[in-house]
Amino acid sequence: MQLDTGAAHSFLRFRYWAAHKNDLSTASIGIHTLTGAGGSLQVPDYKVASLPLTIADLPITLHNVDVLSKRAGTDEDGFMASWARMH
């Protein structure tokens, strides 16, 4: 799994949704706004209250995470998630 680690907010991208959409049936549906140098784009998403994941054999739980249910540009095909830097 490839991660984009330069994001302002953590969210899971279309590839994650496509692989796990059946697991997200209880999540609420919303809109996620992506903003960058080229402007902004609104993408439908699922708002997930609690999402357990395992990354590099380390179990974590994401809280209040968005999962994009539509592609958001052509450069995202290699990425499963965008991770915000922890401060």
Residue pairs with C-beta under 8 A, 6 or more apart in sequence:
1 55
1 80
1 81
2 78
2 79
2 80
3 79
3 80
3 81
3 82
3 83
4 79
4 81
4 82
4 83
5 82
5 83
5 85
6 82
6 85
7 82
7 83
7 84
8 84
9 66
9 82
9 84
10 62
10 65
10 81
10 82
10 83
10 84
11 32
11 45
11 65
11 66
11 67
11 68
11 81
11 82
12 51
12 65
12 66
12 67
12 68
12 80
12 81
12 82
13 68
13 72
13 76
13 79
13 80
13 81
13 82
14 68
14 69
14 70
14 71
14 72
14 76
15 76
15 77
15 79
15 80
16 67
16 80
16 81
17 24
17 46
17 67
17 68
17 69
20 67
21 69
24 46
24 48
24 67
27 46
27 47
27 48
27 49
27 67
28 46
28 47
29 44
29 45
29 46
29 47
29 69
30 44
30 45
30 46
30 47
30 66
31 42
31 43
31 44
31 45
32 42
32 43
32 44
32 45
32 66
32 68
33 40
33 41
33 42
33 43
34 40
34 41
34 42
34 43
34 72
35 41
41 72
41 73
43 68
43 69
43 70
43 72
44 68
44 69
44 70
45 66
45 67
45 68
45 69
46 66
46 67
46 69
47 64
47 65
47 66
48 62
48 64
48 65
48 66
48 67
49 63
49 64
50 61
50 62
50 63
51 61
51 62
51 63
51 65
51 67
52 59
52 60
52 61
53 59
53 60
53 61
53 62
54 60
71 77
